[in-house]
């Protein structure tokens, strides 16, 4: 499967100090949900201005990402504490990676995530 580019911005932007939730359904070309049974997921954020900085990582193993098995749903859940710890200025490069039970990674989504200082 090929990687999709999707920027997280506007009303979907990550606001520091506020919980953040991003939900979607992963589908095949025929619009049927992808069965995510047995997969794990990893959401990485890296400073756009300084890509050499270590990534902040959230995973399905720690419960920050919930996979809906046969329904294909993906729910990324960050707490207010999680978002408060993001110290990037205004934007981050992100990648959402799925791995099978052998640990083979596949980048599914990537793009820029807008980072705000809360609703102004």
C-alpha positions as CSV (number, residue, x, y, z in Angstrom):
1,X,0.0,0.0,0.0
2,X,1.3,3.4,-0.8
3,X,1.7,6.3,1.7
4,X,-0.8,9.1,1.7
5,X,0.1,12.7,2.4
6,X,-2.3,14.5,4.7
7,X,-1.7,17.8,6.6
8,X,-3.3,18.1,10.0
9,X,-4.3,21.7,10.3
10,X,-7.2,24.1,11.0
11,X,-9.8,22.6,13.2
12,X,-7.8,19.3,13.3
13,X,-4.6,21.1,14.5
14,X,-3.0,19.9,17.7
15,X,-3.4,22.5,20.5
16,X,-0.9,22.5,23.3
17,X,-2.4,21.8,26.7
18,X,-5.7,20.4,25.2
19,X,-6.6,16.8,24.6
20,X,-6.5,15.8,20.9
21,X,-8.4,13.1,19.0
22,X,-8.0,12.1,15.4
23,X,-10.3,9.4,14.1
24,X,-10.5,7.8,10.6
25,X,-11.3,4.5,8.8
26,X,-8.5,2.9,6.8
27,X,-10.1,1.6,3.6
28,X,-9.1,-0.5,0.6
29,X,-9.5,0.9,-3.0
30,X,-12.9,-0.8,-3.2
31,X,-13.9,1.3,-0.1
32,X,-14.1,-1.8,2.2
33,X,-12.4,-1.3,5.6
34,X,-8.9,-2.8,6.0
35,X,-8.7,-5.4,8.7
36,X,-6.2,-4.1,11.2
37,X,-6.2,-7.2,13.4
38,X,-2.7,-8.1,14.6
39,X,-1.2,-4.7,13.6
40,X,0.3,-2.1,15.8
41,X,0.6,1.6,15.1
42,X,3.0,4.3,15.9
43,X,2.5,8.1,15.5
44,X,5.7,10.1,15.3
45,X,6.0,13.9,15.6
46,X,9.3,15.7,14.6
47,X,10.1,19.4,14.7
48,X,9.7,20.8,11.2
49,X,12.3,23.5,11.9
50,X,14.8,21.1,13.3
51,X,14.3,17.6,11.8
52,X,17.3,16.2,13.6
53,X,15.5,16.5,16.9
54,X,14.3,13.2,18.4
55,X,10.7,12.3,17.5
56,X,7.9,12.3,20.1
57,X,6.3,8.9,19.7
58,X,2.8,7.6,20.7
59,X,1.9,4.0,20.1
60,X,-0.9,1.5,20.1
61,X,1.1,-0.5,22.7
62,X,0.7,2.3,25.2
63,X,-3.0,2.9,24.4
64,X,-2.5,6.3,22.6
65,X,-3.7,4.7,19.3
66,X,-6.7,2.4,19.2
67,X,-7.1,0.1,16.2
68,X,-10.6,-1.1,15.3
69,X,-9.5,-4.5,14.0
70,X,-11.9,-5.6,11.2
71,X,-13.7,-2.2,11.2
72,X,-10.6,-0.5,10.0
73,X,-11.0,2.4,12.4
74,X,-7.9,4.2,13.8
75,X,-8.3,6.6,16.8
76,X,-5.3,8.6,18.0
77,X,-5.9,9.9,21.5
78,X,-3.5,12.4,23.2
79,X,-4.1,13.8,26.6
80,X,-3.7,17.5,27.6
81,X,-0.4,16.4,29.2
82,X,0.8,14.8,26.0
83,X,0.1,17.9,23.9
84,X,1.6,20.2,26.5
85,X,4.9,18.3,26.2
86,X,5.1,19.1,22.5
87,X,7.6,22.0,22.4
88,X,7.9,22.5,18.7
89,X,7.1,26.1,17.5
90,X,4.3,26.0,15.0
91,X,4.4,22.8,13.0
92,X,5.7,19.2,13.2
93,X,6.3,16.6,10.5
94,X,4.4,13.5,11.4
95,X,4.2,9.9,10.3
96,X,1.6,7.3,11.1
97,X,3.2,3.8,10.8
98,X,1.6,0.4,10.9
99,X,3.6,-2.7,11.7
100,X,2.6,-6.3,11.3
101,X,3.3,-9.1,13.8
102,X,6.8,-9.5,12.3
103,X,7.5,-5.9,13.0
104,X,7.6,-4.9,9.3
105,X,6.8,-1.1,9.2
106,X,4.6,0.6,6.6
107,X,4.2,4.4,6.6
108,X,0.5,5.0,6.0
109,X,0.1,8.7,6.5
110,X,2.6,11.5,6.6
111,X,2.6,15.3,6.4
112,X,2.7,18.4,8.5
113,X,0.8,18.8,11.8
114,X,0.0,22.3,12.8
115,X,0.8,22.9,16.5
116,X,-1.0,25.7,18.3
117,X,-0.9,27.3,21.7
118,X,-4.6,26.6,22.5
119,X,-7.6,28.2,21.1
120,X,-7.1,31.9,21.0
